[in-house]
Amino acid sequence: MFVCMRVESKRPTKSGGWYHFYDEEHPYIPQRPANHSIPSVVDLGAMLTRWRMNTSSTQLKSLSGQLGVTVFSLQMLGCCWADKHKAWAFPMFSADRKIIGIRLRNNEGRKWAVTGSRGGLFMPAFPHRPDTIFLPEGPTDTAALISMGFYAWGRPNCMAGNELIKEAIKIFNIRKAVIVSDNDELKTVGDKEQRPGLIGAKKLKSEIGVKSVIFIPPTKDIRDYLKNGATREMVMTIINKKVWTV
């Protein structure tokens, strides 16, 4: 059993969110504590290499049009077509960029993971790293930010990946972070109204250890903002009005 802040069930928790049993119908991947000493029984890297070799530029172009992101952003995230699963595959990384999992996403938007995966970060293969990182939720929002020209690491979901992010920030000497929250609808839990994305963003901000701001797009998420015409300049105009705090 695990807790999700977004998807409702008949079992609300006292502190917010809902209990769920592990099953493939849940849209988020259940997170296990990061333990980099446990090897995967599956060679995830070899699996991705095979899939990537069989993924055509035409397929990537089709996905980029569907998602509203650039082909370049998908390539940087190592996206490829997993024909066995009839889904798109995105590698998930440990803080030091070792592959520890594969997120799958079919054309209907359902998400799950390859057996043997652990939840990790969606990290691009950029040759250089600026001192500021954007931290959205999931691989497609990460692709949206890369499409705008930002450097981004995707969190597994709004409440996961904090320890990996803190570790990666130290490894790559990141000085500042923009935590990108989904613009969720209010959820009522007991007598409280909550926005799961904002709850997760505030939790990460309190733990991250570097100067940061929280950015909430005016649309449902950053990818939708891009599809509605957002540019790097528009995002920076909003961010530059914020106060950076640790």
C-alpha positions as CSV (number, residue, x, y, z in Angstrom):
1,M,0.0,0.0,0.0
2,F,1.2,3.5,-0.7
3,V,0.0,7.1,-0.5
4,C,-0.8,9.4,-3.5
5,M,-1.5,13.1,-3.2
6,R,-3.5,13.3,-6.5
7,V,-5.5,10.2,-7.2
8,E,-8.5,9.7,-4.9
9,S,-9.5,6.3,-3.4
10,K,-11.9,5.3,-0.7
11,R,-9.1,5.4,1.9
12,P,-8.1,9.0,2.7
13,T,-5.2,9.6,5.0
14,K,-5.3,11.9,8.0
15,S,-2.4,14.0,6.8
16,G,-3.6,14.4,3.2
17,G,-3.7,12.2,0.1
18,W,-5.2,8.7,-0.3
19,Y,-4.1,5.1,0.3
20,H,-3.7,2.9,-2.8
21,F,-2.7,-0.7,-3.4
22,Y,0.1,-1.4,-5.8
23,D,-1.4,-2.0,-9.3
24,E,-0.7,-0.9,-12.8
25,E,-3.8,1.2,-13.1
26,H,-2.4,3.8,-10.7
27,P,-0.9,6.6,-12.9
28,Y,2.2,7.1,-10.8
29,I,5.0,4.8,-10.1
30,P,5.2,3.6,-6.4
31,Q,8.5,4.9,-5.1
32,R,11.0,2.8,-3.1
33,P,13.7,4.3,-1.0
34,A,16.8,5.1,-3.1
35,N,19.4,2.4,-2.5
36,H,22.1,2.6,-5.1
37,S,23.8,-0.6,-3.8
38,I,21.0,-2.8,-5.0
39,P,21.7,-3.9,-8.6
40,S,18.8,-4.3,-11.0
41,V,18.2,-7.9,-12.2
42,V,17.4,-6.5,-15.6
43,D,20.1,-4.8,-17.8
44,L,18.1,-1.6,-18.3
45,G,20.9,0.1,-20.3
46,A,21.0,-2.7,-22.9
47,M,17.3,-2.8,-23.1
48,L,17.2,1.0,-23.9
49,T,20.0,0.6,-26.4
50,R,18.0,-2.0,-28.4
51,W,14.9,0.1,-28.3
52,R,16.8,3.2,-29.3
53,M,18.3,1.5,-32.3
54,N,14.8,0.5,-33.5
55,T,13.3,4.0,-33.0
56,S,13.1,6.1,-36.2
57,S,13.3,9.8,-36.5
58,T,9.8,9.7,-37.9
59,Q,8.4,8.1,-34.7
60,L,10.1,10.8,-32.6
61,K,8.8,13.5,-34.8
62,S,5.3,12.1,-34.4
63,L,5.6,12.0,-30.6
64,S,7.0,15.5,-30.5
65,G,4.0,16.8,-32.4
66,Q,1.6,14.9,-30.1
67,L,3.3,16.3,-26.9
68,G,4.1,19.8,-28.3
69,V,7.8,19.5,-27.5
70,T,10.9,19.4,-29.7
71,V,12.5,16.3,-31.1
72,F,15.8,17.5,-29.6
73,S,14.3,17.5,-26.1
74,L,13.1,13.9,-26.5
75,Q,16.5,12.9,-27.8
76,M,18.3,14.6,-24.9
77,L,16.1,12.6,-22.5
78,G,16.9,9.3,-24.2
79,C,13.3,8.7,-25.3
80,C,12.7,5.7,-27.5
81,W,9.9,3.4,-28.6
82,A,9.5,0.1,-26.6
83,D,7.7,-2.0,-29.1
84,K,7.4,-4.9,-26.6
85,H,5.3,-2.6,-24.4
86,K,3.7,-0.5,-27.1
87,A,4.8,2.5,-25.2
88,W,7.5,5.2,-25.1
89,A,10.4,4.7,-22.8
90,F,12.2,7.3,-20.7
91,P,15.3,6.3,-18.7
92,M,15.4,7.2,-15.0
93,F,18.7,8.0,-13.4
94,S,20.4,8.0,-10.0
95,A,21.9,11.3,-8.8
96,D,25.2,10.4,-10.5
97,R,23.5,9.5,-13.8
98,K,23.3,5.7,-13.6
99,I,20.2,4.2,-15.2
100,I,18.1,2.7,-12.4
101,G,14.7,2.5,-14.1
102,I,12.6,3.0,-17.2
103,R,9.3,4.9,-17.2
104,L,6.8,3.8,-19.9
105,R,4.1,6.0,-21.4
106,N,1.7,4.8,-24.0
107,N,0.0,7.0,-26.6
108,E,-3.1,7.3,-24.4
109,G,-1.0,8.8,-21.6
110,R,-1.0,5.8,-19.2
111,K,2.2,5.5,-17.2
112,W,4.0,2.6,-15.6
113,A,7.5,1.2,-15.3
114,V,9.6,-1.7,-16.6
115,T,9.8,-4.5,-14.1
116,G,13.0,-4.1,-12.0
117,S,12.9,-0.3,-12.2
118,R,13.5,2.0,-9.3
119,G,12.1,5.6,-9.4
120,G,14.7,8.0,-10.5
121,L,15.3,11.4,-12.2
122,F,14.7,12.3,-15.9
123,M,18.0,13.9,-16.8
124,P,19.1,15.2,-20.2
125,A,22.4,14.4,-21.8
126,F,23.5,18.1,-22.1
127,P,27.3,18.7,-22.6
128,H,27.3,21.5,-20.1
129,R,25.3,22.4,-17.0
130,P,24.4,25.9,-15.9
131,D,24.2,26.8,-12.2
132,T,20.4,27.0,-12.2
133,I,18.2,23.9,-12.6
134,F,14.5,23.6,-13.3
135,L,12.7,20.8,-11.5
136,P,9.4,19.8,-13.0
137,E,7.3,16.7,-12.6
138,G,7.8,13.8,-15.1
139,P,9.6,13.4,-18.4
140,T,7.2,15.3,-20.7
141,D,7.2,18.4,-18.6
142,T,11.0,18.1,-18.5
143,A,11.0,17.9,-22.3
144,A,8.8,21.1,-22.4
145,L,11.4,23.0,-20.4
146,I,14.3,21.8,-22.5
147,S,12.2,22.8,-25.6
148,M,12.2,26.3,-24.1
149,G,15.9,26.3,-23.6
150,F,16.1,25.5,-19.9
151,Y,18.2,22.9,-18.2
152,A,15.8,20.6,-16.2
153,W,15.7,17.4,-14.2
154,G,12.3,15.7,-13.9
155,R,11.0,14.4,-10.6
156,P,9.2,11.0,-10.7
157,N,6.1,12.7,-9.4
158,C,5.2,15.6,-7.1
159,M,6.1,13.9,-3.9
160,A,9.1,11.8,-5.0
161,G,12.8,12.2,-5.9
162,N,13.8,14.8,-3.2
163,E,16.8,12.8,-1.9
164,L,18.1,12.1,-5.4
165,I,17.7,15.8,-6.3
166,K,19.6,17.0,-3.2
167,E,22.4,14.5,-4.0
168,A,22.6,15.5,-7.7
169,I,22.7,19.2,-6.8
170,K,25.8,18.6,-4.8
171,I,27.4,16.4,-7.5
172,F,26.8,18.9,-10.3
173,N,27.4,22.0,-8.2
174,I,24.0,23.5,-8.8
175,R,23.5,26.9,-7.1
176,K,19.9,27.8,-7.7
177,A,16.7,25.8,-8.5
178,V,13.3,26.6,-10.0
179,I,10.8,24.1,-8.7
180,V,8.0,23.8,-11.3
181,S,4.6,22.8,-9.8
182,D,1.6,21.6,-11.8
183,N,-1.3,23.9,-11.5
184,D,-3.6,21.3,-9.9
185,E,-7.3,21.7,-9.1
186,L,-8.1,21.9,-5.4
187,K,-8.6,18.5,-3.8
188,T,-10.7,18.1,-0.6
189,V,-9.2,15.8,2.0
190,G,-11.4,15.7,5.1
191,D,-12.1,19.4,5.8
192,K,-9.0,20.7,4.0
193,E,-8.5,21.8,0.4
194,Q,-5.1,21.0,-1.0
195,R,-3.1,21.3,-4.3
196,P,-0.9,18.2,-4.4
197,G,1.7,19.7,-6.8
198,L,2.2,22.8,-4.6
199,I,2.4,20.6,-1.5
200,G,5.2,18.6,-3.2
201,A,7.0,21.8,-4.4
202,K,7.0,23.4,-1.0
203,K,8.3,20.2,0.6
204,L,11.2,20.0,-1.9
205,K,11.9,23.8,-1.4
206,S,12.2,23.2,2.3
207,E,14.7,20.4,1.8
208,I,16.7,21.4,-1.2
209,G,19.4,23.4,0.5
210,V,20.0,26.0,-2.3
211,K,18.3,29.3,-3.3
212,S,15.1,28.4,-5.0
213,V,11.7,29.7,-6.2
214,I,8.4,27.9,-7.0
215,F,7.0,28.5,-10.4
216,I,3.3,27.6,-11.2
217,P,2.3,28.0,-14.8
218,P,-1.1,29.7,-15.5
219,T,-2.1,26.5,-17.4
220,K,-2.5,23.0,-15.9
221,D,1.2,22.2,-16.3
222,I,4.4,23.6,-18.0
223,R,3.9,21.5,-21.2
224,D,0.4,22.8,-21.6
225,Y,1.8,26.3,-21.1
226,L,4.3,25.7,-23.9
227,K,1.5,24.4,-26.2
228,N,-0.4,27.6,-25.5
229,G,2.5,29.7,-26.8
230,A,4.8,30.2,-23.7
231,T,8.4,31.2,-24.4
232,R,11.6,31.2,-22.3
233,E,11.3,35.0,-22.0
234,M,7.7,34.7,-20.7
235,V,8.8,32.2,-18.0
236,M,11.8,34.3,-17.0
237,T,9.7,37.4,-16.7
238,I,7.6,35.7,-14.1
239,I,10.6,34.1,-12.3
240,N,12.6,37.4,-12.2
241,K,9.8,39.0,-10.1
242,K,10.2,36.3,-7.4
243,V,12.3,36.4,-4.3
244,W,14.9,33.6,-4.1
245,T,15.3,32.0,-0.7
246,V,17.0,28.9,0.8
